[in-house]
């Protein structure tokens, strides 16, 4: 697991799950421990269940069907997923399954690459842009859930090549007031943030970090060519 993925998950848990958040059911989709797991930063005192498509460390339940969760409606307090949805060929089906299983005031934290190299596990299909979270919330509403996006953002790179798209959803908008805090209120190292009830981007940018780097390289090359 890359550095920013762990940091973003830690910020989610600290923002949305205070000291009283205990005795809950937290389910991680894609929980196999590969160079670290977000389970390590989850709050104690909760029932943490790791789900994946294969057996391995950190996996409590292996899925037979990647688009069908063997869990009852309205039974989970929080789902978390990091670096998984890019590998899901039809991620919108998995998303709506997560919404089905969440309790009405349940949260879904999703971290997905917004850029980065092609990496098959066993396939690599998608990258998420700033409007992706809002689009998924709209899909849930088309499926007759009252889901909203509480916030989303794209975090800056650190020691690796990844920009992480982070989205936090609540199943039913009626319970938004139970979670007044947002990661974007305290996390300054992001761009193209969105917040429920706010109609404009926070720290808007049109270019990703790798695009900006390429533009800088092209400018240097063009200057060198012009100078002969």
N, C-alpha and C positions, 0 to 999 in steps of 0.2 A: 504494500500500500504506500502510495507516495505521500510526501510530507503534508501538502495542503489538504489532502483528503482527510487525514487524521485531525488536523487543526480545525477544519470546518465542522466535522462531526462533534468535536469537543465543544465548540462554540454553540452548536445547536442544543446539546444536552444542558449546558450551563444556562442558556437563555430561556429554554422552555420547561426545564425540569428542576425546580428548586428543591430544598431539603425536605419538603412535604410530599414530593413525588415518589411515593413508595407503595409497594403492594400492587403495582401495575404489571401489565403484560406488554413487553417490548419484543417485537419480532424483527429480525434482520434478514433481508432477502439478499442472497449472495454472501453468506457468512463464512465461507472457507477462509481460514487464516493463511494468507499468502503475504509474507513479509509484514505482518502486523494486522490487527483487527480493531475495528471501532468498538467492539465489545469492551475493550480495555479502558475506554473513556466513558462508558455508560454509567449512569448512577446506580449505586448499590441499593439493595432492598427491593428489587423488582425481579419478576420472572422473565429472564432473557432467553429467547428461543432463536437459534440460528437455523435458517433454511437455505438449502442450496440444491443444485442439480446433481451434485456428486458428493460422495462421502469424503471426509477429510477433517482435519482439526478445526474445531469451532462449529461443526455442522451437527445439529441435533435431529434434523428432519430432512430427508431427501425427497425432492419432488419427483413424481412420476410424470406429471404433465406441467410444463413450465408456465402454463397459462391458467392453471386451476390450483388454488390453494386449499388444502384439506382442513379448513378452519371454518367455523360457523359465522354467520352474519353477526355483525355488531359485537365481536368478542375480543378485539385487540385494542389496547390503549394507544399504541404507537408502533408504526413501521419505520424502519430505517433501511436505506440502501445506498451503497457507495460503489461507483464504477461497475455497475451492472447493466443499466438500461441500454447502454451502447451495444451490448452483446445480445439483446433481446430483439429478435427479428420483428415481432409485433408487440412492442412495449406498451402500446395503448391497451391491449388486452390484460397484461399484467397489472397495469395501473388501475384499471377498473375493478379487478379482483381485490386489490389492496383496499380500495375505497369500500367495497362491499363488506369486507371483514372488519374494518375499523368501527369502533363505537362512534356514536354521533359527534362526540367531542374529541375524537381521536385524531392524531397528527400523523402525517407522513413526511419524513425527511428524505430527500433525494439528492444525491450528488452524482453528476454525469459529466464527462469531458465536454468542454466547449471547443476543444482543438486537440492537437496531438497526433502522434504517429499511428498508423494502422497496426492493430494488435488483435489477432484472432483468438477468441476463447469461447467456443470454437469458431465463432464468426464475429465480425466487427462491422456494425451496420450504421451507426448513428452518431452525430454530434449535436449538442443542444445549444441554441442561441437564446438571446434574452427574452423573446416572446414565447418560448417553449412551455414554461410553467403555466402561463395564462391560457395557452391553448389546451393543455391537459385539463385544467379546471373547467374549461368550456365543454370539453368532451364529457366529463363527468356529469355536467348539468344536462347535456343531451341524453345521457343515460338515466336521467331522473333522480340524480343526487343533488344535494344543495352545497356542493363542494366549492371552496374558494381557495385561491392562492394567498397565503398570509404574507409571504415575501419571497423574493428570489434575487440572485446577484451572480456575477461572474468574478471569482477571486483571482487576484494576480498570481503569477508564477513565483516560485521561490527557487529551489535548487534543482527543479526538473522542468520538463517541457509542457506541463499541463496547466491549462486554465480550467478550473472547476465551475460548472454551472450548478448552483445550489437552489433548490426550491423547497419550501415548507408549505404544506397544505393542511387544511382542517376539513373533515368530512362534511360538517354541517355549519353553515355560516352563522346559525343562531347561537353558537358557542364561542364566537370569536373573542368576546370580552373576557373569557377565562384565561386568555394568553395575551396580555397587553405588551409584553416585551418582544423586540425584534433584534435579530443579529445585526441588521444594517444600522441600528441605532448606536452600536459601539464598535463595530468592525470597520475600520477605515481603509482596508486594503482590498477594495473591490471596485468594479465599475458596472454600469447598466443595472443598477438595483431597482427592484420594484417592491412596493409595499401596498397592502390592502387599504383601499380608500384614498390612495394617492395616484393621480392621473399622469404623472410624468416620471421619467427615469431619474434615479439618483446617481450622480457621477456618470453622466452619459458619455459614451465613446463609440465611434463607428469602427475603429480599427482594433483588432486584437494585438496582443504583445508581439506575436510572431510576425504579423503584418507590419507593425511599426519598425521592427528590426530589419525586415526586408527593405522597407522604404529607405531606412538610413543607409543600408549597404548600397542600394541602387544610387542614392545621392552621392555617396563617396566615389563610386565607380564612374558616374557621369562627370564629376569634377575632375577626376584623374584623366579621363578621356579628353575632356575639353582643354586641359592643360598640356596635352600631348605627351 
